[in-house]
Amino acid sequence: MKKKFGNLFIIPTPIGNINDITYRAIKTLKKIDYIASENYKNTLKLLNKFNIKKSIISFHQHNEIKNTKKIIKKIKKKKNIALVSDAGTPTINDPGYFLVKECYIKKIKVIPLPGACSIISALSASGIPSNKFCFEGFLPSKKIKRCKILKKLKYETRTLIFFESPHRIKNSLKNILKIFGKNRKITIAREITKFWESIKHNTIYNLFNKYKNNLLICKGEIVLVIEGHKIKKKKISKKIKKTLNFLKSELSLKKTAILTSKIHKINKNILYKYLIKKQNHDTN
Protein backbone atom coordinates (compact mmCIF):
# COMPACT_ATOMS: atom_id res chain seq x y z
CA MET A 1 0.00 0.00 0.00
CA LYS A 2 1.39 3.40 -1.02
CA LYS A 3 2.16 5.77 1.87
CA LYS A 4 -0.42 8.56 2.04
CA PHE A 5 1.16 11.03 4.50
CA GLY A 6 4.35 11.56 6.44
CA ASN A 7 4.55 10.94 10.21
CA LEU A 8 4.84 13.03 13.35
CA PHE A 9 7.61 11.82 15.68
CA ILE A 10 7.52 12.89 19.34
CA ILE A 11 11.16 12.96 20.44
CA PRO A 12 12.31 13.53 24.04
CA THR A 13 15.54 15.50 24.47
CA PRO A 14 17.92 15.62 27.49
CA ILE A 15 16.74 17.56 30.54
CA GLY A 16 20.29 18.37 31.60
CA ASN A 17 22.83 15.69 30.76
CA ILE A 18 23.43 15.66 27.00
CA ASN A 19 24.32 11.94 27.15
CA ASP A 20 20.70 11.07 27.96
CA ILE A 21 19.72 11.36 24.30
CA THR A 22 18.91 7.91 22.88
CA TYR A 23 20.45 6.32 19.78
CA ARG A 24 16.97 6.04 18.31
CA ALA A 25 16.33 9.76 18.86
CA ILE A 26 19.57 10.72 17.06
CA LYS A 27 18.86 8.30 14.23
CA THR A 28 15.31 9.66 13.81
CA LEU A 29 16.43 13.31 13.92
CA LYS A 30 18.88 12.56 11.10
CA LYS A 31 16.16 10.99 8.93
CA ILE A 32 13.21 13.36 9.34
CA ASP A 33 12.60 16.41 7.12
CA TYR A 34 11.77 19.14 9.66
CA ILE A 35 11.93 19.73 13.42
CA ALA A 36 9.14 21.57 15.26
CA SER A 37 10.97 23.12 18.22
CA GLU A 38 9.86 24.97 21.35
CA ASN A 39 13.30 26.54 21.83
CA TYR A 40 15.37 27.24 18.69
CA LYS A 41 18.68 27.84 20.51
CA ASN A 42 18.48 24.69 22.64
CA THR A 43 17.52 22.55 19.66
CA LEU A 44 20.29 23.98 17.49
CA LYS A 45 22.83 23.30 20.24
CA LEU A 46 21.67 19.66 20.39
CA LEU A 47 21.76 19.25 16.62
CA ASN A 48 25.26 20.73 16.38
CA LYS A 49 26.48 18.35 19.08
CA PHE A 50 25.50 15.36 16.90
CA ASN A 51 26.26 16.94 13.51
CA ILE A 52 22.61 17.06 12.43
CA LYS A 53 21.48 19.70 9.95
CA LYS A 54 17.71 20.19 9.67
CA SER A 55 15.24 23.02 9.10
CA ILE A 56 13.65 24.13 12.38
CA ILE A 57 10.04 25.32 12.65
CA SER A 58 9.28 27.53 15.66
CA PHE A 59 6.64 25.84 17.83
CA HIS A 60 5.83 27.33 21.25
CA GLN A 61 2.77 28.24 23.30
CA HIS A 62 2.25 31.55 21.48
CA ASN A 63 2.24 30.13 17.93
CA GLU A 64 1.16 26.50 18.52
CA ILE A 65 -2.26 26.77 16.87
CA LYS A 66 -1.02 28.85 13.93
CA ASN A 67 2.01 26.64 13.20
CA THR A 68 0.08 23.41 13.66
CA LYS A 69 -1.63 24.17 10.34
CA LYS A 70 1.77 24.69 8.68
CA ILE A 71 3.09 21.40 10.08
CA ILE A 72 -0.01 19.43 9.09
CA LYS A 73 0.34 20.74 5.50
CA LYS A 74 3.95 19.54 5.33
CA ILE A 75 3.07 16.10 6.74
CA LYS A 76 0.27 15.79 4.16
CA LYS A 77 2.96 16.36 1.52
CA LYS A 78 4.71 13.22 2.86
CA LYS A 79 7.22 15.12 4.99
CA ASN A 80 8.24 13.57 8.32
CA ILE A 81 8.39 15.99 11.23
CA ALA A 82 9.89 15.65 14.71
CA LEU A 83 8.35 17.48 17.66
CA VAL A 84 10.84 18.47 20.39
CA SER A 85 10.32 20.61 23.48
CA ASP A 86 12.74 22.88 25.34
CA ALA A 87 13.90 19.77 27.25
CA GLY A 88 12.42 16.41 28.17
CA THR A 89 9.36 14.71 26.69
CA PRO A 90 7.19 16.92 24.43
CA THR A 91 3.54 17.67 25.33
CA ILE A 92 4.13 17.01 29.07
CA ASN A 93 3.39 20.50 30.39
CA ASP A 94 4.76 21.75 27.05
CA PRO A 95 3.24 22.64 23.65
CA GLY A 96 2.16 19.78 21.39
CA TYR A 97 -1.24 18.55 22.56
CA PHE A 98 -3.10 20.52 19.90
CA LEU A 99 -0.79 19.28 17.14
CA VAL A 100 -1.12 15.63 18.18
CA LYS A 101 -4.91 15.95 18.39
CA GLU A 102 -5.04 17.44 14.88
CA CYS A 103 -2.85 14.62 13.55
CA TYR A 104 -5.39 12.05 14.73
CA ILE A 105 -8.23 14.04 13.16
CA LYS A 106 -6.33 14.12 9.84
CA LYS A 107 -5.45 10.38 10.07
CA ILE A 108 -1.72 11.14 10.44
CA LYS A 109 0.41 8.61 12.29
CA VAL A 110 1.95 9.77 15.59
CA ILE A 111 5.10 7.91 16.70
CA PRO A 112 6.32 8.57 20.29
CA LEU A 113 9.89 7.78 21.32
CA PRO A 114 10.79 7.04 24.96
CA GLY A 115 13.27 9.26 26.74
CA ALA A 116 14.04 11.83 29.43
CA CYS A 117 11.21 13.08 31.65
CA SER A 118 11.86 14.92 34.93
CA ILE A 119 8.51 13.84 36.39
CA ILE A 120 9.22 10.11 36.03
CA SER A 121 12.88 10.48 37.05
CA ALA A 122 11.89 12.32 40.24
CA LEU A 123 9.14 9.81 41.03
CA SER A 124 11.45 6.82 40.55
CA ALA A 125 13.95 8.25 43.07
CA SER A 126 11.39 9.69 45.50
CA GLY A 127 11.00 6.82 47.95
CA ILE A 128 7.25 7.49 47.74
CA PRO A 129 4.70 4.98 46.30
CA SER A 130 4.73 5.13 42.49
CA ASN A 131 2.02 2.59 41.58
CA LYS A 132 -0.60 5.36 41.50
CA PHE A 133 0.18 9.05 40.99
CA CYS A 134 -1.19 12.25 39.48
CA PHE A 135 0.73 15.13 37.91
CA GLU A 136 -0.67 18.60 38.61
CA GLY A 137 1.82 20.79 36.71
CA PHE A 138 2.84 24.10 38.32
CA LEU A 139 1.02 25.31 41.41
CA PRO A 140 -0.62 28.74 40.89
CA SER A 141 1.63 31.73 41.58
CA LYS A 142 -1.01 33.52 43.68
CA LYS A 143 -1.38 32.33 47.28
CA ILE A 144 -5.21 32.21 47.31
CA LYS A 145 -5.41 30.09 44.15
CA ARG A 146 -2.50 27.91 45.28
CA CYS A 147 -4.12 27.15 48.63
CA LYS A 148 -7.45 26.44 46.94
CA ILE A 149 -5.80 23.77 44.74
CA LEU A 150 -3.93 22.27 47.69
CA LYS A 151 -7.12 22.04 49.78
CA LYS A 152 -8.82 20.16 46.93
CA LEU A 153 -5.91 17.71 46.81
CA LYS A 154 -5.49 17.30 50.58
CA TYR A 155 -7.33 13.96 50.66
CA GLU A 156 -6.02 12.63 47.32
CA THR A 157 -4.69 9.13 48.09
CA ARG A 158 -2.43 8.94 45.03
CA THR A 159 1.11 10.34 45.07
CA LEU A 160 1.08 14.00 43.98
CA ILE A 161 3.65 15.52 41.60
CA PHE A 162 4.15 19.24 40.98
CA PHE A 163 6.60 21.48 39.15
CA GLU A 164 7.79 24.48 41.13
CA SER A 165 9.99 27.49 40.44
CA PRO A 166 12.91 28.62 42.66
CA HIS A 167 11.38 31.96 43.66
CA ARG A 168 8.12 30.33 44.83
CA ILE A 169 9.38 27.14 46.49
CA LYS A 170 9.50 28.54 50.05
CA ASN A 171 5.98 29.97 49.91
CA SER A 172 4.61 26.81 48.30
CA LEU A 173 6.21 24.60 50.96
CA LYS A 174 4.77 26.86 53.65
CA ASN A 175 1.27 26.42 52.19
CA ILE A 176 1.75 22.66 51.69
CA LEU A 177 2.88 22.32 55.32
CA LYS A 178 -0.14 24.23 56.64
CA ILE A 179 -2.69 22.30 54.54
CA PHE A 180 -1.17 18.78 54.36
CA GLY A 181 0.35 18.69 57.85
CA LYS A 182 3.94 18.23 59.00
CA ASN A 183 4.33 14.44 58.94
CA ARG A 184 3.62 13.66 55.30
CA LYS A 185 6.64 12.59 53.26
CA ILE A 186 7.91 14.78 50.43
CA THR A 187 10.78 14.55 47.96
CA ILE A 188 12.24 17.70 46.41
CA ALA A 189 14.17 16.88 43.23
CA ARG A 190 16.13 19.79 41.79
CA GLU A 191 18.08 20.01 38.52
CA ILE A 192 17.73 16.29 37.73
CA THR A 193 20.59 14.78 35.62
CA LYS A 194 22.71 17.93 35.91
CA PHE A 195 26.06 18.19 37.72
CA TRP A 196 24.43 19.97 40.71
CA GLU A 197 21.46 17.58 40.92
CA SER A 198 19.87 17.48 44.39
CA ILE A 199 17.23 15.04 45.69
CA LYS A 200 16.02 15.51 49.27
CA HIS A 201 13.53 13.18 50.98
CA ASN A 202 11.98 13.87 54.38
CA THR A 203 8.80 15.10 56.06
CA ILE A 204 7.21 18.31 54.79
CA TYR A 205 8.05 19.98 58.11
CA ASN A 206 11.75 19.12 58.02
CA LEU A 207 12.31 20.09 54.38
CA PHE A 208 10.36 23.33 54.79
CA ASN A 209 12.67 24.31 57.66
CA LYS A 210 15.76 23.56 55.55
CA TYR A 211 14.51 25.73 52.71
CA LYS A 212 13.35 28.42 55.13
CA ASN A 213 16.81 28.60 56.69
CA ASN A 214 18.54 28.56 53.27
CA LEU A 215 20.36 25.28 53.90
CA LEU A 216 19.37 24.17 50.39
CA ILE A 217 20.09 26.18 47.25
CA CYS A 218 16.80 27.35 45.78
CA LYS A 219 17.51 27.47 42.07
CA GLY A 220 16.89 25.48 38.90
CA GLU A 221 13.94 23.31 37.85
CA ILE A 222 12.20 21.73 40.84
CA VAL A 223 9.91 18.69 41.00
CA LEU A 224 7.89 18.05 44.17
CA VAL A 225 6.73 14.50 44.90
CA ILE A 226 4.30 14.33 47.83
CA GLU A 227 2.94 11.27 49.58
CA GLY A 228 -0.81 10.76 49.13
CA HIS A 229 -3.33 10.96 51.95
CA LYS A 230 -3.45 7.84 54.12
CA ILE A 231 -6.91 6.76 55.18
CA LYS A 232 -6.88 5.89 58.85
CA LYS A 233 -9.08 2.96 59.79
CA LYS A 234 -11.18 3.67 62.82
CA LYS A 235 -10.69 1.02 65.50
CA ILE A 236 -13.67 -0.97 66.68
CA SER A 237 -13.81 -0.14 70.39
CA LYS A 238 -15.30 -2.22 73.18
CA LYS A 239 -18.28 0.12 73.20
CA ILE A 240 -18.92 -0.49 69.47
CA LYS A 241 -18.50 -4.26 69.89
CA LYS A 242 -21.05 -4.20 72.73
CA THR A 243 -23.57 -2.45 70.42
CA LEU A 244 -22.89 -4.99 67.65
CA ASN A 245 -23.40 -7.96 69.96
CA PHE A 246 -26.65 -6.50 71.28
CA LEU A 247 -28.14 -5.75 67.83
CA LYS A 248 -27.06 -8.87 65.95
CA SER A 249 -29.18 -11.05 68.21
CA GLU A 250 -32.26 -9.32 66.78
CA LEU A 251 -31.14 -8.10 63.34
CA SER A 252 -29.28 -9.36 60.27
CA LEU A 253 -25.56 -8.68 60.07
CA LYS A 254 -26.11 -6.06 57.37
CA LYS A 255 -28.75 -4.16 59.35
CA THR A 256 -26.64 -4.47 62.50
CA ALA A 257 -23.68 -2.87 60.70
CA ILE A 258 -25.82 -0.05 59.25
CA LEU A 259 -27.48 0.85 62.55
CA THR A 260 -24.22 0.66 64.53
CA SER A 261 -22.45 2.87 61.97
CA LYS A 262 -25.11 5.54 62.49
CA ILE A 263 -24.87 5.33 66.27
CA HIS A 264 -21.06 5.46 66.50
CA LYS A 265 -20.22 7.38 63.27
CA ILE A 266 -18.05 4.60 61.83
CA ASN A 267 -17.93 3.15 58.32
CA LYS A 268 -20.59 0.45 57.91
CA ASN A 269 -18.36 -1.65 55.61
CA ILE A 270 -15.70 -1.94 58.34
CA LEU A 271 -18.34 -3.15 60.76
CA TYR A 272 -19.87 -5.58 58.28
CA LYS A 273 -16.47 -7.11 57.48
CA TYR A 274 -15.77 -7.44 61.20
CA LEU A 275 -19.11 -9.23 61.77
CA ILE A 276 -18.53 -11.64 58.87
CA LYS A 277 -15.00 -12.41 60.06
CA LYS A 278 -16.23 -12.98 63.63
CA GLN A 279 -19.08 -15.20 62.45
CA ASN A 280 -16.69 -17.34 60.36
CA HIS A 281 -14.32 -17.62 63.29
CA ASP A 282 -17.11 -18.65 65.70
CA THR A 283 -18.45 -21.34 63.35
CA ASN A 284 -15.01 -22.94 62.76
DOTOR-564992 format. One record per residue (C-alpha): residue in one letter; x, y, z. Coordinates in steps of 0.25 Angstrom, whole numbers, padded with zeros to 4 digits, always signed. Each point is the difference from the previous one (the first is absolute). Example, Ala and Ser with C-alpha at 12.3 -4.5 7.8 and 13.67 -1.06 7.14 Angstrom:
A+0049-0018+0031/S+0006+0014-0002/
***
This chain:
M+0000+0000+0000/K+0006+0014-0004/K+0003+0009+0011/K-0011+0011+0001/F+0007+0010+0010/G+0012+0002+0008/N+0001-0002+0015/L+0001+0008+0012/F+0011-0005+0010/I+0000+0005+0014/I+0015+0000+0005/P+0004+0002+0014/T+0013+0008+0002/P+0010+0000+0012/I-0005+0008+0012/G+0014+0003+0004/N+0010-0010-0003/I+0003+0000-0015/N+0003-0015+0001/D-0014-0004+0003/I-0004+0001-0015/T-0003-0013-0005/Y+0006-0007-0013/R-0014-0001-0006/A-0003+0015+0002/I+0013+0004-0007/K-0003-0010-0011/T-0014+0006-0002/L+0005+0014+0001/K+0010-0003-0012/K-0011-0006-0008/I-0012+0009+0001/D-0003+0013-0009/Y-0003+0011+0011/I+0001+0002+0015/A-0011+0007+0007/S+0007+0006+0012/E-0005+0008+0012/N+0014+0006+0002/Y+0008+0003-0012/K+0014+0002+0007/N-0001-0012+0009/T-0004-0009-0012/L+0011+0006-0009/K+0010-0003+0011/L-0004-0014+0001/L+0000-0002-0016/N+0014+0006+0000/K+0005-0010+0010/F-0004-0012-0008/N+0003+0007-0014/I-0015+0000-0004/K-0004+0011-0010/K-0015+0002-0001/S-0010+0011-0003/I-0006+0005+0014/I-0015+0004+0001/S-0003+0009+0012/F-0010-0007+0008/H-0004+0006+0014/Q-0012+0004+0008/H-0002+0013-0007/N+0000-0005-0014/E-0004-0015+0002/I-0014+0001-0007/K+0005+0008-0011/N+0012-0008-0003/T-0008-0013+0002/K-0007+0003-0014/K+0014+0002-0006/I+0005-0013+0005/I-0012-0008-0004/K+0001+0005-0014/K+0015-0005-0001/I-0004-0014+0006/K-0011-0001-0010/K+0011+0002-0011/K+0007-0012+0005/K+0010+0007+0009/N+0004-0006+0013/I+0001+0010+0012/A+0006-0001+0014/L-0007+0007+0012/V+0010+0004+0011/S-0002+0008+0012/D+0010+0010+0007/A+0005-0013+0008/G-0006-0013+0004/T-0013-0007-0006/P-0008+0009-0009/T-0015+0003+0003/I+0003-0003+0015/N-0003+0014+0006/D+0005+0005-0014/P-0006+0004-0013/G-0004-0012-0009/Y-0014-0005+0004/F-0007+0008-0010/L+0009-0005-0011/V-0001-0014+0004/K-0016+0001+0001/E+0000+0006-0014/C+0009-0012-0006/Y-0011-0010+0005/I-0011+0008-0006/K+0008+0000-0014/K+0003-0014+0001/I+0015+0003+0002/K+0009-0011+0007/V+0006+0005+0013/I+0012-0007+0005/P+0005+0002+0014/L+0015-0003+0004/P+0003-0003+0015/G+0010+0009+0007/A+0003+0010+0011/C-0011+0005+0009/S+0002+0008+0013/I-0013-0005+0006/I+0003-0015-0002/S+0015+0002+0004/A-0004+0007+0013/L-0011-0010+0003/S+0009-0012-0002/A+0010+0006+0010/S-0010+0006+0010/G-0002-0012+0010/I-0015+0003-0001/P-0010-0010-0006/S+0000+0001-0015/N-0011-0011-0004/K-0010+0011+0000/F+0003+0015-0002/C-0006+0013-0006/F+0008+0012-0006/E-0006+0013+0002/G+0010+0009-0007/F+0004+0013+0006/L-0007+0005+0013/P-0006+0014-0002/S+0009+0012+0002/K-0011+0007+0009/K-0002-0005+0014/I-0015+0000+0000/K-0001-0009-0012/R+0012-0008+0004/C-0006-0003+0014/K-0014-0003-0007/I+0007-0011-0009/L+0007-0006+0012/K-0012-0001+0008/K-0007-0007-0011/L+0011-0010-0001/K+0002-0002+0015/Y-0007-0013+0001/E+0005-0005-0014/T+0005-0014+0003/R+0009-0001-0012/T+0014+0005+0000/L+0000+0015-0004/I+0011+0006-0010/F+0002+0015-0002/F+0009+0009-0007/E+0005+0012+0008/S+0009+0012-0003/P+0012+0004+0009/H-0006+0014+0004/R-0014-0007+0004/I+0006-0012+0007/K+0000+0005+0014/N-0014+0006+0000/S-0006-0013-0007/L+0007-0009+0011/K-0006+0009+0011/N-0014-0001-0006/I+0002-0015-0002/L+0005-0002+0014/K-0013+0008+0006/I-0010-0008-0009/F+0006-0014-0001/G+0006+0000+0014/K+0015-0002+0005/N+0001-0015+0000/R-0003-0003-0015/K+0013-0005-0008/I+0005+0009-0011/T+0011-0001-0010/I+0006+0013-0006/A+0008-0003-0013/R+0008+0011-0006/E+0007+0001-0013/I-0001-0015-0003/T+0011-0006-0009/K+0009+0013+0002/F+0013+0001+0007/W-0006+0007+0012/E-0012-0010+0001/S-0007+0000+0014/I-0010-0010+0005/K-0005+0002+0014/H-0010-0009+0007/N-0006+0002+0014/T-0013+0005+0006/I-0006+0013-0005/Y+0003+0007+0013/N+0015-0004+0000/L+0002+0004-0014/F-0008+0013+0001/N+0010+0004+0012/K+0012-0003-0009/Y-0005+0009-0011/K-0005+0011+0010/N+0014+0000+0006/N+0007+0000-0014/L+0007-0013+0003/L-0004-0004-0014/I+0003+0008-0013/C-0013+0004-0006/K+0003+0001-0015/G-0002-0008-0012/E-0012-0009-0005/I-0007-0006+0012/V-0009-0012+0001/L-0008-0003+0013/V-0005-0014+0003/I-0010-0001+0011/E-0005-0012+0007/G-0015-0002-0001/H-0010+0001+0011/K-0001-0013+0008/I-0014-0004+0005/K+0000-0003+0014/K-0008-0012+0004/K-0009+0003+0012/K+0002-0011+0011/I-0012-0008+0005/S+0000+0003+0015/K-0006-0008+0011/K-0012+0009+0000/I-0003-0002-0015/K+0002-0015+0002/K-0010+0000+0011/T-0010+0007-0009/L+0002-0010-0011/N-0002-0012+0009/F-0013+0006+0005/L-0006+0003-0014/K+0005-0012-0007/S-0009-0009+0009/E-0012+0007-0006/L+0004+0005-0014/S+0008-0005-0012/L+0015+0002-0001/K-0002+0011-0011/K-0011+0007+0008/T+0008-0001+0013/A+0012+0007-0007/I-0008+0011-0006/L-0007+0003+0013/T+0013+0000+0008/S+0007+0008-0010/K-0010+0011+0002/I+0001-0001+0015/H+0015+0001+0001/K+0003+0008-0013/I+0009-0012-0006/N+0000-0005-0014/K-0010-0011-0001/N+0009-0009-0010/I+0010-0001+0011/L-0010-0005+0010/Y-0006-0009-0010/K+0013-0006-0003/Y+0003-0002+0015/L-0013-0007+0002/I+0002-0010-0012/K+0014-0003+0005/K-0005-0002+0015/Q-0011-0009-0005/N+0009-0008-0009/H+0010-0001+0012/D-0011-0005+0010/T-0006-0010-0010/N+0014-0007-0002/
***
